[in-house]
Structures are given as structure tokens and as C-alpha cells.
Amino acid sequence: MKLSDFNNNSTRQSDSASSNDDLMSKYNELKDLSQDDLSKTLLEEVKRQKQNGTFNYQQVASTMESLKGFIPNENYENMKRILDSFK
């Protein structure tokens, strides 16, 4: 599941158990990545969305906020700085 897919799915679902399953799935996918790999994943997602004409800053930022409690604050802040550069 891509970062953009995660947010789209989580906002459409009314069942909180399904949303929690999606969140845990995304967490498990990203939890072992280094800061560099997390940043690379974010950059690749933004690049893919821009190429497709579907880049939505708010959507990516919302997904990052959902994952904030699961990643080290330093990683979150670095990813936020990267994302902010695309505003």
C-alpha cells in the first residue's frame, strides 16, 4: 500500500477497526526503515504523485500525522521538512 492509498482508504472507512488495521499495516511496512529510507520513500511518493498530476500536500501531510506516534520524532521532523519544501 502506498502512502497516498493509505490516506484515501482511511478517510473512506467508517469502521475504526479497519482503519487501525490499515495504520498498523503501514506502520509494519515502515517501522524498520532508516531515516534515509523513510525520506527516500517520501520523496518517491511525492515524485510519483507529481508525475501523475495527483500530488496533494494535505493528503500526504495527513498521512504523516497519522504515523507520527509510530516513528521517532527526529524522522518525523525530517520528513516534514522535506514535505514542506514541496508546498
PyMOL Python script that loads the backbone (N, CA, C, O; Angstrom):
from pymol import cmd

cmd.read_pdbstr("""\
ATOM      1  N   MET A   1       0.841  -1.171   0.000  1.00  0.00           N
ATOM      2  CA  MET A   1       0.000   0.000   0.000  1.00  0.00           C
ATOM      3  C   MET A   1       0.887   1.235   0.000  1.00  0.00           C
ATOM      4  O   MET A   1       1.807   1.353   0.810  1.00  0.00           O
ATOM      5  N   LYS A   2       0.602   2.154  -0.917  1.00  0.00           N
ATOM      6  CA  LYS A   2       1.354   3.391  -0.995  1.00  0.00           C
ATOM      7  C   LYS A   2       0.842   4.372   0.058  1.00  0.00           C
ATOM      8  O   LYS A   2      -0.268   4.219   0.567  1.00  0.00           O
ATOM      9  N   LEU A   3       1.652   5.380   0.382  1.00  0.00           N
ATOM     10  CA  LEU A   3       1.234   6.381   1.353  1.00  0.00           C
ATOM     11  C   LEU A   3      -0.076   7.039   0.930  1.00  0.00           C
ATOM     12  O   LEU A   3      -0.956   7.263   1.761  1.00  0.00           O
ATOM     13  N   SER A   4      -0.207   7.347  -0.350  1.00  0.00           N
ATOM     14  CA  SER A   4      -1.432   8.005  -0.812  1.00  0.00           C
ATOM     15  C   SER A   4      -2.629   7.080  -0.705  1.00  0.00           C
ATOM     16  O   SER A   4      -3.727   7.536  -0.383  1.00  0.00           O
ATOM     17  N   ASP A   5      -2.448   5.806  -0.963  1.00  0.00           N
ATOM     18  CA  ASP A   5      -3.543   4.846  -0.840  1.00  0.00           C
ATOM     19  C   ASP A   5      -3.980   4.716   0.605  1.00  0.00           C
ATOM     20  O   ASP A   5      -5.172   4.596   0.889  1.00  0.00           O
ATOM     21  N   PHE A   6      -3.029   4.739   1.513  1.00  0.00           N
ATOM     22  CA  PHE A   6      -3.345   4.612   2.933  1.00  0.00           C
ATOM     23  C   PHE A   6      -4.303   5.708   3.367  1.00  0.00           C
ATOM     24  O   PHE A   6      -5.318   5.423   4.003  1.00  0.00           O
ATOM     25  N   ASN A   7      -4.004   6.941   3.038  1.00  0.00           N
ATOM     26  CA  ASN A   7      -4.858   8.028   3.480  1.00  0.00           C
ATOM     27  C   ASN A   7      -6.216   7.967   2.808  1.00  0.00           C
ATOM     28  O   ASN A   7      -7.230   8.209   3.462  1.00  0.00           O
ATOM     29  N   ASN A   8      -6.265   7.651   1.522  1.00  0.00           N
ATOM     30  CA  ASN A   8      -7.549   7.549   0.833  1.00  0.00           C
ATOM     31  C   ASN A   8      -8.422   6.484   1.470  1.00  0.00           C
ATOM     32  O   ASN A   8      -9.614   6.704   1.686  1.00  0.00           O
ATOM     33  N   ASN A   9      -7.850   5.352   1.766  1.00  0.00           N
ATOM     34  CA  ASN A   9      -8.612   4.265   2.373  1.00  0.00           C
ATOM     35  C   ASN A   9      -9.058   4.621   3.776  1.00  0.00           C
ATOM     36  O   ASN A   9     -10.193   4.329   4.152  1.00  0.00           O
ATOM     37  N   SER A  10      -8.202   5.236   4.550  1.00  0.00           N
ATOM     38  CA  SER A  10      -8.539   5.504   5.944  1.00  0.00           C
ATOM     39  C   SER A  10      -9.624   6.561   6.070  1.00  0.00           C
ATOM     40  O   SER A  10     -10.403   6.522   7.023  1.00  0.00           O
ATOM     41  N   THR A  11      -9.698   7.503   5.137  1.00  0.00           N
ATOM     42  CA  THR A  11     -10.729   8.524   5.244  1.00  0.00           C
ATOM     43  C   THR A  11     -12.072   8.025   4.759  1.00  0.00           C
ATOM     44  O   THR A  11     -13.100   8.592   5.130  1.00  0.00           O
ATOM     45  N   ARG A  12     -12.103   6.991   3.948  1.00  0.00           N
ATOM     46  CA  ARG A  12     -13.353   6.454   3.442  1.00  0.00           C
ATOM     47  C   ARG A  12     -13.985   5.435   4.372  1.00  0.00           C
ATOM     48  O   ARG A  12     -15.182   5.169   4.260  1.00  0.00           O
ATOM     49  N   GLN A  13     -13.231   4.868   5.270  1.00  0.00           N
ATOM     50  CA  GLN A  13     -13.743   3.782   6.093  1.00  0.00           C
ATOM     51  C   GLN A  13     -14.380   4.322   7.364  1.00  0.00           C
ATOM     52  O   GLN A  13     -13.814   5.169   8.055  1.00  0.00           O
ATOM     53  N   SER A  14     -15.576   3.809   7.654  1.00  0.00           N
ATOM     54  CA  SER A  14     -16.219   4.232   8.890  1.00  0.00           C
ATOM     55  C   SER A  14     -15.900   3.275  10.027  1.00  0.00           C
ATOM     56  O   SER A  14     -16.124   3.608  11.191  1.00  0.00           O
ATOM     57  N   ASP A  15     -15.393   2.120   9.719  1.00  0.00           N
ATOM     58  CA  ASP A  15     -15.070   1.115  10.731  1.00  0.00           C
ATOM     59  C   ASP A  15     -13.683   1.401  11.289  1.00  0.00           C
ATOM     60  O   ASP A  15     -12.686   1.268  10.580  1.00  0.00           O
ATOM     61  N   SER A  16     -13.616   1.795  12.563  1.00  0.00           N
ATOM     62  CA  SER A  16     -12.324   2.157  13.155  1.00  0.00           C
ATOM     63  C   SER A  16     -11.376   0.969  13.237  1.00  0.00           C
ATOM     64  O   SER A  16     -10.160   1.155  13.202  1.00  0.00           O
ATOM     65  N   ALA A  17     -11.904  -0.247  13.346  1.00  0.00           N
ATOM     66  CA  ALA A  17     -11.035  -1.430  13.371  1.00  0.00           C
ATOM     67  C   ALA A  17     -10.297  -1.566  12.050  1.00  0.00           C
ATOM     68  O   ALA A  17      -9.114  -1.904  12.038  1.00  0.00           O
ATOM     69  N   SER A  18     -10.974  -1.310  10.941  1.00  0.00           N
ATOM     70  CA  SER A  18     -10.329  -1.372   9.627  1.00  0.00           C
ATOM     71  C   SER A  18      -9.273  -0.284   9.495  1.00  0.00           C
ATOM     72  O   SER A  18      -8.195  -0.526   8.952  1.00  0.00           O
ATOM     73  N   SER A  19      -9.574   0.902   9.986  1.00  0.00           N
ATOM     74  CA  SER A  19      -8.609   2.000   9.947  1.00  0.00           C
ATOM     75  C   SER A  19      -7.379   1.666  10.784  1.00  0.00           C
ATOM     76  O   SER A  19      -6.249   1.937  10.377  1.00  0.00           O
ATOM     77  N   ASN A  20      -7.606   1.081  11.947  1.00  0.00           N
ATOM     78  CA  ASN A  20      -6.475   0.675  12.788  1.00  0.00           C
ATOM     79  C   ASN A  20      -5.654  -0.400  12.109  1.00  0.00           C
ATOM     80  O   ASN A  20      -4.427  -0.396  12.213  1.00  0.00           O
ATOM     81  N   ASP A  21      -6.308  -1.325  11.414  1.00  0.00           N
ATOM     82  CA  ASP A  21      -5.576  -2.355  10.673  1.00  0.00           C
ATOM     83  C   ASP A  21      -4.726  -1.724   9.577  1.00  0.00           C
ATOM     84  O   ASP A  21      -3.584  -2.133   9.367  1.00  0.00           O
ATOM     85  N   ASP A  22      -5.272  -0.731   8.877  1.00  0.00           N
ATOM     86  CA  ASP A  22      -4.508  -0.035   7.844  1.00  0.00           C
ATOM     87  C   ASP A  22      -3.317   0.694   8.444  1.00  0.00           C
ATOM     88  O   ASP A  22      -2.216   0.664   7.895  1.00  0.00           O
ATOM     89  N   LEU A  23      -3.547   1.346   9.572  1.00  0.00           N
ATOM     90  CA  LEU A  23      -2.469   2.065  10.240  1.00  0.00           C
ATOM     91  C   LEU A  23      -1.363   1.113  10.675  1.00  0.00           C
ATOM     92  O   LEU A  23      -0.181   1.401  10.484  1.00  0.00           O
ATOM     93  N   MET A  24      -1.741  -0.009  11.252  1.00  0.00           N
ATOM     94  CA  MET A  24      -0.739  -0.989  11.683  1.00  0.00           C
ATOM     95  C   MET A  24      -0.014  -1.593  10.489  1.00  0.00           C
ATOM     96  O   MET A  24       1.183  -1.870  10.564  1.00  0.00           O
ATOM     97  N   SER A  25      -0.724  -1.795   9.401  1.00  0.00           N
ATOM     98  CA  SER A  25      -0.094  -2.317   8.187  1.00  0.00           C
ATOM     99  C   SER A  25       0.963  -1.344   7.673  1.00  0.00           C
ATOM    100  O   SER A  25       2.074  -1.748   7.330  1.00  0.00           O
ATOM    101  N   LYS A  26       0.609  -0.055   7.624  1.00  0.00           N
ATOM    102  CA  LYS A  26       1.564   0.968   7.173  1.00  0.00           C
ATOM    103  C   LYS A  26       2.728   1.065   8.155  1.00  0.00           C
ATOM    104  O   LYS A  26       3.879   1.195   7.738  1.00  0.00           O
ATOM    105  N   TYR A  27       2.441   1.004   9.443  1.00  0.00           N
ATOM    106  CA  TYR A  27       3.490   1.032  10.451  1.00  0.00           C
ATOM    107  C   TYR A  27       4.455  -0.130  10.249  1.00  0.00           C
ATOM    108  O   TYR A  27       5.671   0.063  10.243  1.00  0.00           O
ATOM    109  N   ASN A  28       3.918  -1.335  10.084  1.00  0.00           N
ATOM    110  CA  ASN A  28       4.768  -2.514   9.895  1.00  0.00           C
ATOM    111  C   ASN A  28       5.613  -2.411   8.638  1.00  0.00           C
ATOM    112  O   ASN A  28       6.736  -2.912   8.596  1.00  0.00           O
ATOM    113  N   GLU A  29       5.078  -1.765   7.617  1.00  0.00           N
ATOM    114  CA  GLU A  29       5.826  -1.580   6.374  1.00  0.00           C
ATOM    115  C   GLU A  29       6.993  -0.611   6.554  1.00  0.00           C
ATOM    116  O   GLU A  29       8.043  -0.782   5.934  1.00  0.00           O
ATOM    117  N   LEU A  30       6.815   0.401   7.395  1.00  0.00           N
ATOM    118  CA  LEU A  30       7.810   1.465   7.530  1.00  0.00           C
ATOM    119  C   LEU A  30       8.685   1.380   8.771  1.00  0.00           C
ATOM    120  O   LEU A  30       9.706   2.063   8.849  1.00  0.00           O
ATOM    121  N   LYS A  31       8.309   0.560   9.739  1.00  0.00           N
ATOM    122  CA  LYS A  31       8.955   0.602  11.050  1.00  0.00           C
ATOM    123  C   LYS A  31      10.449   0.298  11.048  1.00  0.00           C
ATOM    124  O   LYS A  31      11.176   0.831  11.886  1.00  0.00           O
ATOM    125  N   ASP A  32      10.917  -0.520  10.158  1.00  0.00           N
ATOM    126  CA  ASP A  32      12.325  -0.895  10.161  1.00  0.00           C
ATOM    127  C   ASP A  32      13.177  -0.067   9.211  1.00  0.00           C
ATOM    128  O   ASP A  32      14.371  -0.327   9.057  1.00  0.00           O
ATOM    129  N   LEU A  33      12.573   0.926   8.574  1.00  0.00           N
ATOM    130  CA  LEU A  33      13.328   1.757   7.646  1.00  0.00           C
ATOM    131  C   LEU A  33      14.176   2.768   8.411  1.00  0.00           C
ATOM    132  O   LEU A  33      13.773   3.290   9.450  1.00  0.00           O
ATOM    133  N   SER A  34      15.331   3.020   7.880  1.00  0.00           N
ATOM    134  CA  SER A  34      16.198   4.052   8.456  1.00  0.00           C
ATOM    135  C   SER A  34      15.627   5.424   8.101  1.00  0.00           C
ATOM    136  O   SER A  34      14.711   5.534   7.286  1.00  0.00           O
ATOM    137  N   GLN A  35      16.173   6.456   8.716  1.00  0.00           N
ATOM    138  CA  GLN A  35      15.726   7.811   8.409  1.00  0.00           C
ATOM    139  C   GLN A  35      15.925   8.102   6.923  1.00  0.00           C
ATOM    140  O   GLN A  35      15.059   8.702   6.285  1.00  0.00           O
ATOM    141  N   ASP A  36      17.045   7.685   6.379  1.00  0.00           N
ATOM    142  CA  ASP A  36      17.306   7.908   4.959  1.00  0.00           C
ATOM    143  C   ASP A  36      16.278   7.182   4.096  1.00  0.00           C
ATOM    144  O   ASP A  36      15.786   7.742   3.117  1.00  0.00           O
ATOM    145  N   ASP A  37      15.953   5.944   4.450  1.00  0.00           N
ATOM    146  CA  ASP A  37      14.977   5.182   3.677  1.00  0.00           C
ATOM    147  C   ASP A  37      13.573   5.767   3.798  1.00  0.00           C
ATOM    148  O   ASP A  37      12.819   5.767   2.824  1.00  0.00           O
ATOM    149  N   LEU A  38      13.209   6.269   4.991  1.00  0.00           N
ATOM    150  CA  LEU A  38      11.918   6.938   5.156  1.00  0.00           C
ATOM    151  C   LEU A  38      11.849   8.187   4.281  1.00  0.00           C
ATOM    152  O   LEU A  38      10.842   8.436   3.619  1.00  0.00           O
ATOM    153  N   SER A  39      12.906   8.952   4.286  1.00  0.00           N
ATOM    154  CA  SER A  39      12.945  10.159   3.462  1.00  0.00           C
ATOM    155  C   SER A  39      12.858   9.809   1.987  1.00  0.00           C
ATOM    156  O   SER A  39      12.148  10.468   1.228  1.00  0.00           O
ATOM    157  N   LYS A  40      13.574   8.783   1.584  1.00  0.00           N
ATOM    158  CA  LYS A  40      13.552   8.335   0.191  1.00  0.00           C
ATOM    159  C   LYS A  40      12.147   7.882  -0.203  1.00  0.00           C
ATOM    160  O   LYS A  40      11.679   8.189  -1.299  1.00  0.00           O
ATOM    161  N   THR A  41      11.477   7.154   0.688  1.00  0.00           N
ATOM    162  CA  THR A  41      10.115   6.703   0.420  1.00  0.00           C
ATOM    163  C   THR A  41       9.187   7.893   0.221  1.00  0.00           C
ATOM    164  O   THR A  41       8.363   7.898  -0.694  1.00  0.00           O
ATOM    165  N   LEU A  42       9.322   8.903   1.076  1.00  0.00           N
ATOM    166  CA  LEU A  42       8.506  10.102   0.955  1.00  0.00           C
ATOM    167  C   LEU A  42       8.786  10.813  -0.366  1.00  0.00           C
ATOM    168  O   LEU A  42       7.856  11.192  -1.077  1.00  0.00           O
ATOM    169  N   LEU A  43      10.049  10.991  -0.690  1.00  0.00           N
ATOM    170  CA  LEU A  43      10.409  11.669  -1.942  1.00  0.00           C
ATOM    171  C   LEU A  43       9.877  10.912  -3.159  1.00  0.00           C
ATOM    172  O   LEU A  43       9.392  11.527  -4.109  1.00  0.00           O
ATOM    173  N   GLU A  44       9.966   9.591  -3.135  1.00  0.00           N
ATOM    174  CA  GLU A  44       9.458   8.785  -4.245  1.00  0.00           C
ATOM    175  C   GLU A  44       7.947   8.926  -4.384  1.00  0.00           C
ATOM    176  O   GLU A  44       7.427   9.007  -5.496  1.00  0.00           O
ATOM    177  N   GLU A  45       7.248   8.957  -3.262  1.00  0.00           N
ATOM    178  CA  GLU A  45       5.791   9.109  -3.294  1.00  0.00           C
ATOM    179  C   GLU A  45       5.406  10.469  -3.853  1.00  0.00           C
ATOM    180  O   GLU A  45       4.508  10.558  -4.690  1.00  0.00           O
ATOM    181  N   VAL A  46       6.070  11.527  -3.406  1.00  0.00           N
ATOM    182  CA  VAL A  46       5.779  12.867  -3.911  1.00  0.00           C
ATOM    183  C   VAL A  46       6.083  12.933  -5.409  1.00  0.00           C
ATOM    184  O   VAL A  46       5.295  13.481  -6.180  1.00  0.00           O
ATOM    185  N   LYS A  47       7.199  12.387  -5.812  1.00  0.00           N
ATOM    186  CA  LYS A  47       7.573  12.382  -7.231  1.00  0.00           C
ATOM    187  C   LYS A  47       6.525  11.635  -8.060  1.00  0.00           C
ATOM    188  O   LYS A  47       6.119  12.108  -9.122  1.00  0.00           O
ATOM    189  N   ARG A  48       6.089  10.471  -7.576  1.00  0.00           N
ATOM    190  CA  ARG A  48       5.101   9.673  -8.303  1.00  0.00           C
ATOM    191  C   ARG A  48       3.800  10.457  -8.440  1.00  0.00           C
ATOM    192  O   ARG A  48       3.200  10.492  -9.515  1.00  0.00           O
ATOM    193  N   GLN A  49       3.370  11.082  -7.356  1.00  0.00           N
ATOM    194  CA  GLN A  49       2.126  11.847  -7.394  1.00  0.00           C
ATOM    195  C   GLN A  49       2.236  13.055  -8.314  1.00  0.00           C
ATOM    196  O   GLN A  49       1.290  13.370  -9.036  1.00  0.00           O
ATOM    197  N   LYS A  50       3.380  13.734  -8.296  1.00  0.00           N
ATOM    198  CA  LYS A  50       3.554  14.898  -9.173  1.00  0.00           C
ATOM    199  C   LYS A  50       3.554  14.477 -10.639  1.00  0.00           C
ATOM    200  O   LYS A  50       2.983  15.168 -11.484  1.00  0.00           O
ATOM    201  N   GLN A  51       4.188  13.354 -10.943  1.00  0.00           N
ATOM    202  CA  GLN A  51       4.202  12.861 -12.313  1.00  0.00           C
ATOM    203  C   GLN A  51       2.805  12.499 -12.799  1.00  0.00           C
ATOM    204  O   GLN A  51       2.476  12.677 -13.972  1.00  0.00           O
ATOM    205  N   ASN A  52       1.987  11.989 -11.880  1.00  0.00           N
ATOM    206  CA  ASN A  52       0.617  11.607 -12.230  1.00  0.00           C
ATOM    207  C   ASN A  52      -0.353  12.781 -12.140  1.00  0.00           C
ATOM    208  O   ASN A  52      -1.522  12.639 -12.499  1.00  0.00           O
ATOM    209  N   GLY A  53       0.108  13.929 -11.671  1.00  0.00           N
ATOM    210  CA  GLY A  53      -0.760  15.085 -11.505  1.00  0.00           C
ATOM    211  C   GLY A  53      -1.723  14.932 -10.335  1.00  0.00           C
ATOM    212  O   GLY A  53      -2.773  15.574 -10.297  1.00  0.00           O
ATOM    213  N   THR A  54      -1.357  14.075  -9.375  1.00  0.00           N
ATOM    214  CA  THR A  54      -2.248  13.815  -8.244  1.00  0.00           C
ATOM    215  C   THR A  54      -1.667  14.273  -6.914  1.00  0.00           C
ATOM    216  O   THR A  54      -2.192  13.918  -5.859  1.00  0.00           O
ATOM    217  N   PHE A  55      -0.585  15.059  -6.945  1.00  0.00           N
ATOM    218  CA  PHE A  55       0.045  15.464  -5.697  1.00  0.00           C
ATOM    219  C   PHE A  55      -0.915  16.307  -4.875  1.00  0.00           C
ATOM    220  O   PHE A  55      -1.494  17.277  -5.366  1.00  0.00           O
ATOM    221  N   ASN A  56      -1.071  15.923  -3.628  1.00  0.00           N
ATOM    222  CA  ASN A  56      -1.957  16.624  -2.709  1.00  0.00           C
ATOM    223  C   ASN A  56      -1.201  16.762  -1.389  1.00  0.00           C
ATOM    224  O   ASN A  56      -1.110  15.817  -0.607  1.00  0.00           O
ATOM    225  N   TYR A  57      -0.667  17.948  -1.161  1.00  0.00           N
ATOM    226  CA  TYR A  57       0.139  18.183   0.026  1.00  0.00           C
ATOM    227  C   TYR A  57      -0.628  17.802   1.295  1.00  0.00           C
ATOM    228  O   TYR A  57      -0.089  17.125   2.170  1.00  0.00           O
ATOM    229  N   GLN A  58      -1.876  18.237   1.390  1.00  0.00           N
ATOM    230  CA  GLN A  58      -2.666  17.974   2.597  1.00  0.00           C
ATOM    231  C   GLN A  58      -2.842  16.483   2.835  1.00  0.00           C
ATOM    232  O   GLN A  58      -2.795  16.029   3.978  1.00  0.00           O
ATOM    233  N   GLN A  59      -3.039  15.729   1.789  1.00  0.00           N
ATOM    234  CA  GLN A  59      -3.228  14.290   1.920  1.00  0.00           C
ATOM    235  C   GLN A  59      -1.968  13.620   2.458  1.00  0.00           C
ATOM    236  O   GLN A  59      -2.047  12.798   3.370  1.00  0.00           O
ATOM    237  N   VAL A  60      -0.818  13.961   1.907  1.00  0.00           N
ATOM    238  CA  VAL A  60       0.443  13.367   2.369  1.00  0.00           C
ATOM    239  C   VAL A  60       0.736  13.823   3.797  1.00  0.00           C
ATOM    240  O   VAL A  60       1.169  13.025   4.628  1.00  0.00           O
ATOM    241  N   ALA A  61       0.503  15.097   4.081  1.00  0.00           N
ATOM    242  CA  ALA A  61       0.729  15.616   5.437  1.00  0.00           C
ATOM    243  C   ALA A  61      -0.183  14.914   6.445  1.00  0.00           C
ATOM    244  O   ALA A  61       0.239  14.610   7.560  1.00  0.00           O
ATOM    245  N   SER A  62      -1.413  14.661   6.057  1.00  0.00           N
ATOM    246  CA  SER A  62      -2.357  13.970   6.938  1.00  0.00           C
ATOM    247  C   SER A  62      -1.893  12.543   7.230  1.00  0.00           C
ATOM    248  O   SER A  62      -1.985  12.070   8.363  1.00  0.00           O
ATOM    249  N   THR A  63      -1.399  11.871   6.205  1.00  0.00           N
ATOM    250  CA  THR A  63      -0.880  10.517   6.393  1.00  0.00           C
ATOM    251  C   THR A  63       0.313  10.534   7.338  1.00  0.00           C
ATOM    252  O   THR A  63       0.428   9.679   8.216  1.00  0.00           O
ATOM    253  N   MET A  64       1.204  11.512   7.157  1.00  0.00           N
ATOM    254  CA  MET A  64       2.364  11.617   8.049  1.00  0.00           C
ATOM    255  C   MET A  64       1.921  11.863   9.479  1.00  0.00           C
ATOM    256  O   MET A  64       2.497  11.298  10.409  1.00  0.00           O
ATOM    257  N   GLU A  65       0.907  12.696   9.673  1.00  0.00           N
ATOM    258  CA  GLU A  65       0.395  12.968  11.020  1.00  0.00           C
ATOM    259  C   GLU A  65      -0.155  11.691  11.649  1.00  0.00           C
ATOM    260  O   GLU A  65      -0.002  11.469  12.851  1.00  0.00           O
ATOM    261  N   SER A  66      -0.799  10.850  10.832  1.00  0.00           N
ATOM    262  CA  SER A  66      -1.345   9.587  11.339  1.00  0.00           C
ATOM    263  C   SER A  66      -0.243   8.656  11.826  1.00  0.00           C
ATOM    264  O   SER A  66      -0.443   7.871  12.754  1.00  0.00           O
ATOM    265  N   LEU A  67       0.917   8.751  11.192  1.00  0.00           N
ATOM    266  CA  LEU A  67       2.034   7.868  11.527  1.00  0.00           C
ATOM    267  C   LEU A  67       2.967   8.474  12.578  1.00  0.00           C
ATOM    268  O   LEU A  67       3.877   7.799  13.057  1.00  0.00           O
ATOM    269  N   LYS A  68       2.751   9.725  12.936  1.00  0.00           N
ATOM    270  CA  LYS A  68       3.661  10.455  13.820  1.00  0.00           C
ATOM    271  C   LYS A  68       3.969   9.721  15.121  1.00  0.00           C
ATOM    272  O   LYS A  68       5.120   9.707  15.558  1.00  0.00           O
ATOM    273  N   GLY A  69       2.988   9.124  15.735  1.00  0.00           N
ATOM    274  CA  GLY A  69       3.202   8.447  17.008  1.00  0.00           C
ATOM    275  C   GLY A  69       3.961   7.137  16.894  1.00  0.00           C
ATOM    276  O   GLY A  69       4.340   6.541  17.903  1.00  0.00           O
ATOM    277  N   PHE A  70       4.182   6.692  15.671  1.00  0.00           N
ATOM    278  CA  PHE A  70       4.816   5.401  15.461  1.00  0.00           C
ATOM    279  C   PHE A  70       6.270   5.502  14.997  1.00  0.00           C
ATOM    280  O   PHE A  70       6.978   4.497  14.941  1.00  0.00           O
ATOM    281  N   ILE A  71       6.707   6.706  14.668  1.00  0.00           N
ATOM    282  CA  ILE A  71       8.080   6.872  14.192  1.00  0.00           C
ATOM    283  C   ILE A  71       8.807   7.841  15.112  1.00  0.00           C
ATOM    284  O   ILE A  71       8.174   8.681  15.752  1.00  0.00           O
ATOM    285  N   PRO A  72      10.130   7.733  15.184  1.00  0.00           N
ATOM    286  CA  PRO A  72      10.884   8.665  16.026  1.00  0.00           C
ATOM    287  C   PRO A  72      10.635  10.117  15.602  1.00  0.00           C
ATOM    288  O   PRO A  72      10.520  10.408  14.412  1.00  0.00           O
ATOM    289  N   ASN A  73      10.553  11.006  16.560  1.00  0.00           N
ATOM    290  CA  ASN A  73      10.276  12.406  16.278  1.00  0.00           C
ATOM    291  C   ASN A  73      11.284  13.002  15.301  1.00  0.00           C
ATOM    292  O   ASN A  73      10.911  13.801  14.442  1.00  0.00           O
ATOM    293  N   GLU A  74      12.535  12.629  15.419  1.00  0.00           N
ATOM    294  CA  GLU A  74      13.562  13.143  14.502  1.00  0.00           C
ATOM    295  C   GLU A  74      13.232  12.774  13.056  1.00  0.00           C
ATOM    296  O   GLU A  74      13.367  13.603  12.156  1.00  0.00           O
ATOM    297  N   ASN A  75      12.799  11.532  12.832  1.00  0.00           N
ATOM    298  CA  ASN A  75      12.417  11.095  11.488  1.00  0.00           C
ATOM    299  C   ASN A  75      11.201  11.877  10.991  1.00  0.00           C
ATOM    300  O   ASN A  75      11.157  12.322   9.844  1.00  0.00           O
ATOM    301  N   TYR A  76      10.215  12.036  11.878  1.00  0.00           N
ATOM    302  CA  TYR A  76       9.016  12.779  11.509  1.00  0.00           C
ATOM    303  C   TYR A  76       9.376  14.210  11.107  1.00  0.00           C
ATOM    304  O   TYR A  76       8.927  14.693  10.068  1.00  0.00           O
ATOM    305  N   GLU A  77      10.179  14.887  11.921  1.00  0.00           N
ATOM    306  CA  GLU A  77      10.559  16.271  11.640  1.00  0.00           C
ATOM    307  C   GLU A  77      11.321  16.377  10.321  1.00  0.00           C
ATOM    308  O   GLU A  77      11.108  17.321   9.560  1.00  0.00           O
ATOM    309  N   ASN A  78      12.204  15.423  10.045  1.00  0.00           N
ATOM    310  CA  ASN A  78      12.948  15.432   8.794  1.00  0.00           C
ATOM    311  C   ASN A  78      11.996  15.254   7.607  1.00  0.00           C
ATOM    312  O   ASN A  78      12.104  15.962   6.606  1.00  0.00           O
ATOM    313  N   MET A  79      11.074  14.314   7.726  1.00  0.00           N
ATOM    314  CA  MET A  79      10.124  14.081   6.644  1.00  0.00           C
ATOM    315  C   MET A  79       9.220  15.306   6.461  1.00  0.00           C
ATOM    316  O   MET A  79       8.867  15.650   5.333  1.00  0.00           O
ATOM    317  N   LYS A  80       8.848  15.954   7.549  1.00  0.00           N
ATOM    318  CA  LYS A  80       8.012  17.149   7.463  1.00  0.00           C
ATOM    319  C   LYS A  80       8.759  18.274   6.741  1.00  0.00           C
ATOM    320  O   LYS A  80       8.171  18.975   5.917  1.00  0.00           O
ATOM    321  N   ARG A  81      10.043  18.449   7.042  1.00  0.00           N
ATOM    322  CA  ARG A  81      10.847  19.460   6.347  1.00  0.00           C
ATOM    323  C   ARG A  81      10.892  19.181   4.845  1.00  0.00           C
ATOM    324  O   ARG A  81      10.770  20.096   4.030  1.00  0.00           O
ATOM    325  N   ILE A  82      11.068  17.909   4.492  1.00  0.00           N
ATOM    326  CA  ILE A  82      11.098  17.542   3.075  1.00  0.00           C
ATOM    327  C   ILE A  82       9.755  17.858   2.422  1.00  0.00           C
ATOM    328  O   ILE A  82       9.701  18.471   1.355  1.00  0.00           O
ATOM    329  N   LEU A  83       8.683  17.437   3.066  1.00  0.00           N
ATOM    330  CA  LEU A  83       7.354  17.671   2.510  1.00  0.00           C
ATOM    331  C   LEU A  83       7.063  19.160   2.389  1.00  0.00           C
ATOM    332  O   LEU A  83       6.490  19.601   1.392  1.00  0.00           O
ATOM    333  N   ASP A  84       7.451  19.935   3.392  1.00  0.00           N
ATOM    334  CA  ASP A  84       7.219  21.385   3.351  1.00  0.00           C
ATOM    335  C   ASP A  84       7.927  22.048   2.168  1.00  0.00           C
ATOM    336  O   ASP A  84       7.484  23.087   1.679  1.00  0.00           O
ATOM    337  N   SER A  85       9.011  21.453   1.717  1.00  0.00           N
ATOM    338  CA  SER A  85       9.726  22.020   0.573  1.00  0.00           C
ATOM    339  C   SER A  85       8.923  21.866  -0.734  1.00  0.00           C
ATOM    340  O   SER A  85       9.255  22.493  -1.740  1.00  0.00           O
ATOM    341  N   PHE A  86       7.886  21.045  -0.717  1.00  0.00           N
ATOM    342  CA  PHE A  86       7.061  20.831  -1.913  1.00  0.00           C
ATOM    343  C   PHE A  86       5.788  21.676  -1.921  1.00  0.00           C
ATOM    344  O   PHE A  86       5.001  21.583  -2.862  1.00  0.00           O
ATOM    345  N   LYS A  87       5.571  22.495  -0.896  1.00  0.00           N
ATOM    346  CA  LYS A  87       4.358  23.322  -0.822  1.00  0.00           C
ATOM    347  C   LYS A  87       4.248  24.216  -2.023  1.00  0.00           C
ATOM    348  O   LYS A  87       3.292  24.983  -2.137  1.00  0.00           O
TER     349      LYS A  87
END
""", "prot")
cmd.dss("prot")
cmd.show_as("cartoon", "prot")
cmd.util.cbc("prot")
cmd.orient("prot")
